[in-house]
Amino acid sequence: MLTNKSILITGAGGFIGSHLTETLLENGNQLILIDNFNDYYTGKEEQLNAILNKYDSKNFRLIKGDLLHKKILDGVNSNVEVIFHLAAQAGVRYSLNNAAEVAQNNIVSTVNIFEFGRICNRIEKIVFASSSSVYGNPIYTPLDEEHPKNPISPYAVSKLCGEHYADYYYREYDLPITSLRFYTVYGPRGRPDMAIRKFFEAILKEKEIVIYGDGTQLRDFTHVSDIVNGLILSAEKDNSNGQVFNLGCSNPISVNDLVEKLYAIAQKTKKLKFVEKQKGDVDVTYSNTEKAKKLLAYVPKVQIDQGLKTQFEWQRKILSN
Ligand SMILES: NC(=O)c1ccc[n+]([C@@H]2O[C@H](COP(=O)([O-])OP(=O)(O)OC[C@H]3O[C@@H](n4cnc5c(N)ncnc54)[C@H](O)[C@@H]3O)[C@@H](O)[C@H]2O)c1
C-alpha cells in the first residue's frame, strides 16, 4: 500500500478519482488533486469536498483547473513521486457526437501530464487510466492485452492514443508509465450515465429501464474498490513500467441477467423497454487478467451480487436525501 508519498491525482473529483483520493488519504499520503469539475454531470465538486472535509487539510491541496492549460501544472510541486492520470471526458456515447472535443480533452491533457512527468525529478510512477473499449468487438474472449485494437468510438480512439503516448514517453524518456484498461466500473458514486446507476435509479423512481439492443451483450462489471486496488498495486511495482494491463473482474454477465439481479435486489416488478442498439457499444467485454495477476498480484475481490447490493444501498440513500 502506498503510504507517505507525494501523489498527484487528476480527475480526483470523478467517480474513480474520488475513491482513489479517499483510499490514499486514509493511508497517510500527501495529495495534490486536480479537476476542472466539468459539466458532463453535476455534483462532483460537492462530493469531493464532502470526502476532503473528513481529512486534515495539511494532507491535500485541491486545484480547480483544466489540464488543457498546461499552466495549471506550474503550480504543482515537481517533487511528486506518483501521478495517477484519471482526468478524461468519459462516455462512449457522448464521444460519438463530440469527437473533436473528446480528442482534444483526452489527448492534450494526457500529453501535458506526461510532459510534466519529465520535469518531476523524483517521479516513480505515472499511471494512465485507459479503457477496455480500445479493443472494440472481440475476435476472441477472454481478451488478453495482445488482442487486436479495433476501437469503435472516438472515446476509445482517444484512450488508445493516450496509450501510444505512454509508450512513446516510456521508450524515449524512460518515464515509468503504466497504462491500465478498466472494464465497466461500478460502485457507490458511479457515473450517472452508466448502466447500473441509471437502471437502479429508474427502478427506485418506478420508471422503466431502457435497454439498448436485445440485452444479450456481455459486460465484465468491475467494482471500483478492485480498480482502486489495481491502480495502487501498479504504482508500487517497477515491473509494470512501460506495460499495459487489463483490470477487470473476468466474470461477465449479460445486461438481461444484470437487470434480473437489480430487480431481485430492489424487490420490484420489472418494467423494461428495448430500443435500438447504440453505435459505439461493443458486444462483449470480458477481461483476461492473468498478466495483472502475475505481475501486480491483482486479484478482484468483489463479486457482482455483493457489489450490486452496496451500490443499491448507496443509491437508495442519496435518493431519499
Ligand atoms: N468508469 C468506467 O467504467 C471507466 C472505464 C474505463 C476507463 N475509465 C477511465 O477512468 C477515468 C475515470 O473515469 P470516471 O468514470 O471516474 O469518470 P468521471 O467523469 O467521473 O471522472 C473524470 C474526471 O475528470 C475531470 N476532467 C475531465 N477533463 C478534465 C480536464 N481537461 N482537466 C481537469 N479535469 C478534467 C472531470 O471533471 C471528472 O471529474 C477516465 O479516464 C475514464 O476514461 C473509466
The ligand as a Gaussian input file, in Angstrom:
#p B3LYP/6-31G(d) Opt

LIG

0 1
 N      -15.893000       4.320000     -15.178000
 C      -15.521000       3.392000     -16.056000
 O      -16.204000       2.369000     -16.241000
 C      -14.255000       3.552000     -16.848000
 C      -13.898000       2.508000     -17.734000
 C      -12.728000       2.652000     -18.473000
 C      -11.920000       3.755000     -18.312000
 N      -12.298000       4.747000     -17.460000
 C      -11.424000       5.912000     -17.330000
 O      -11.178000       6.142000     -15.949000
 C      -11.034000       7.543000     -15.700000
 C      -12.010000       7.974000     -14.626000
 O      -13.330000       7.678000     -15.065000
 P      -14.621000       8.020000     -14.207000
 O      -15.641000       7.013000     -14.521000
 O      -14.227000       8.285000     -12.807000
 O      -15.082000       9.379000     -14.941000
 P      -15.545000      10.779000     -14.311000
 O      -16.138000      11.558000     -15.425000
 O      -16.387000      10.539000     -13.118000
 O      -14.164000      11.425000     -13.848000
 C      -13.323000      12.134000     -14.723000
 C      -12.969000      13.446000     -14.048000
 O      -12.029000      14.134000     -14.870000
 C      -12.354000      15.518000     -14.844000
 N      -11.796000      16.113000     -16.081000
 C      -12.122000      15.811000     -17.355000
 N      -11.386000      16.536000     -18.205000
 C      -10.569000      17.313000     -17.454000
 C       -9.588000      18.285000     -17.761000
 N       -9.306000      18.627000     -19.023000
 N       -8.920000      18.893000     -16.739000
 C       -9.197000      18.579000     -15.451000
 N      -10.135000      17.662000     -15.099000
 C      -10.806000      17.038000     -16.093000
 C      -13.867000      15.552000     -14.791000
 O      -14.373000      16.770000     -14.268000
 C      -14.171000      14.358000     -13.858000
 O      -14.276000      14.765000     -12.515000
 C      -11.257000       8.234000     -17.045000
 O      -10.005000       8.457000     -17.638000
 C      -12.040000       7.209000     -17.836000
 O      -11.867000       7.379000     -19.217000
 C      -13.451000       4.669000     -16.724000

